[in-house]
Amino acid sequence: MKKQKCGVWLGGVAFISLSPLVLVAGQTRASAACPLPDSISDQATVIASFLNSECTKQTLSQETTYYRYYNNDNTYKFGRYLTSNFYDSSNGKTTLDVIQELALAQYFGPPPNLAQLRETVTLPAGLDVYIGIAGPQPPNVCYPGGATQAFIENTRTPGVSFVFDGNVPDGGSLSANCYTATAAKPIPEPSPLFAIGVLATIGLAATFNRTLMESKTKQIANSY
């Protein structure tokens, strides 16, 4: 292989090989602070629902009860998101408290989760539960989060049961601006390797292009 063509080939291989570095380096590991298994298809979305994308994995040593809140037509009755927070007239809590503290954004759906009913969710010993704090949803003033949030991978796991536990007092409506997402979530900061990857790729691209042009120029010259 001629020297010029060899240079073009090596430059192309290096460019193609290192290009993915730019994409990979620009992303942080989804499970770094919240060790959800890769078998969860919406892993990134679940992690982002926790405050600061942080959760801990707990394997239950005994049968444990959590709560879930849903609509009076039974929509949202079954789901993977749970909480240890109890909302009831006995402690002065209302549907608005559920919606705001669990960040149940009312523009999700339709229909939105109005948190009118409460149920107990019994989890069996040995089950992995991912626990953290419910993070905010935009607008943050409407859905600040702050309640305990638990997540299970599969609601059909043997031993998991959902049982109606009571009504949640109506807390009224949110302000009008709470029914649309008026603020986007910030884009995660890129890894320091991102800049290195970009510079390396640009440099290789320039070398590849220059070598290719020199090769073509010499081929044209030799043809005369």
N, C-alpha and C positions, 0 to 999 in steps of 0.2 A: 504493500500500500504506500502511495506517495506520501511525503511528509505533510503536504498541505491537506490532503484528504484525511490523513490520520488525525491532524489537529482538529478538523471540522467534526470528525466522528467522536473524538474524545470530549470535545466541548459540548456536543449535543447530548452525549450520555450524562455528563456531569450536570448539565442544565436540567434535564428531565429528572435525574435522580434527586436533586436537591430542591426542586420546585415544591414538592409536598411539604418540605420543612417549613416553608412560609406559612402554610395553612395550619399545620399541626402546632407549630410554635406559637401561633397567635391564639391558641385556645388553652384554657386551663383545664385540668382534669376534672371532669364533672363530679366525681365522687370523692374528691380530695378531703372535703370537710363534712361529707354526708355519704357514708359508705353503702349506698343503695346498690343492689346487684345489677349487672348488665342485662339480666333477663327482663327487667322492667323497660318496656318499649318507650315510655315517655319519661325516662329517667331524669333528663335535664329539666323538664317542666316541674316534676315533683320536687326536685332539689331546690329549684328557684322559689317554690312556695314557702320554704322555711326562711325564717329571718336570717339574713347574711348567708343563706345557702348552707346552714349548719344543722346537722342532726346527729344523733347517736343511735347506734344499733343496740337494742336490748333483747336478749332471749329470755322470754318469760319463764320464771321458775315455778310459777303456779298459775292457776286460772285467774284471769284479770278482767275487770269490767271497765269499759270506756263508754263514752256517749257519742251520739251522732244526732244531728238536727236536720229536719226535712220538711217538706210541704204536706198540707193536710189532704192532698190527693195522692200521697205516697210517692211523688217524684223525689228523687234523691234519698229514698229510704235505704238503699244499699249502696255502699261506696267504701273506698279504701281509706278515706280521711276520717279520723276520729279525734276526740279530745277528752281530757279528763275534767274539763270545766263543766260545772253543773249550772244550768240556767233555769230558774224557776221563780214563781211568785214568793216562795219562802225566803229567798235571798234578794228579792227586789229586782231580779233580772228580767229583761224583756227580749223580744225578737230583735230589737235594734242592737242590743248588747251582743247577741250571738253573731249577727251579721257583721258588725264592726270589728269585734275582737277575733273572730275567725276569718275575717277578710273575705266574706262571701259576696264578692262584687256582683251587684244586681244587673250588670250588663252581660253576665255569663248566662248561657241558656240559648233560647228560651226553653222552659220558663226559668226565671231566677229562683234561687233558693231563699224562700222567705222564713225558713227556720221556725215554722209554726208548731211542730211536734218534736218531741224528744224521745229517743229510744236508748236502751242499754245495749251495748255490743260486748258480748262475752267472748274472750279470746282464750284458747287452750294453752296449757303449759307447753313450753318448747317452741312456741311461735316467735319468729323474729319481728320486732316492732321497731320502727324508726321514729324517734321522738325528738322534738325541738319546739320552737316557738313559731306560731303562724306569722309569716312576714306580711308586710303591707301590700295592698293593691292600689293602683291609682284610681281616683285621687286619694292620696294618703290620709287626708283629713277625714275622708268618709270611711275608709277601710284601713285603719292603722294596724290591725292585727294585735298580737300580744298575748293571745291565749295559748295554752299548750296544744300542740298539734302532734298527732300520732298517725303513722301511715303503715298499712299492711299491704303486702304484695297481692294477696288473693283472698277475696271475700268468701270464696267457696271452699276454703280449707276446712277439712273436717273439724268440728268443735267450735267453729265460729257461728254465733247466733245473733240475730237482731230482734229485739223485743220492745214493743211500744211501752213507753214509761210515763207519758203525760203530755199536757199542752204547755206551750210557752206563752206567757202573757204578751199581747200585742203591744208593741212599743211605738206604733205609728210609722210614718214614712220618713225616708231620708230627704235631704234637700235635693232640688232638681238637678244640680250639677253632679250628683253621685251616680247617675244612671248612664253615664258614658265614660269611657277611659280617656281622660283629658291629659294624661301624662304617661309617656312611654318609660319602660324600665331602662336603666342605664345599660349600655353595652359593656360587658366585662372587659377589664383592662387586659391588653395583650401581655403575654409573657415577654421577659427581656430577650428571649431567643428570637422573638418575632423580627426585631430590627436587624439582628444578625442574619437571619434567613433572607430578609428582603435585600440587604446589601450584597450578600453572597450571590443571590440569584441574578440581581442586576448586573453585577460584575461578570458573572459567567455568560449572561446574555450578550453583553458588550463584546466579550472575547470571542464568543461563538460567531457573532455577526461579523466582526472584523476579520476573523480567519476565513470565514466563508467568502467574503468579498475579495480578499487577497487571492484565494484559490480560483475564483471565477475570473479575476483580472488576468492571472497568469495563464489560465486556460485559453482566454481570448487572445492573449499575446502570442501564445504558441501556435494558434491556428492560422496566423498570417504567414 
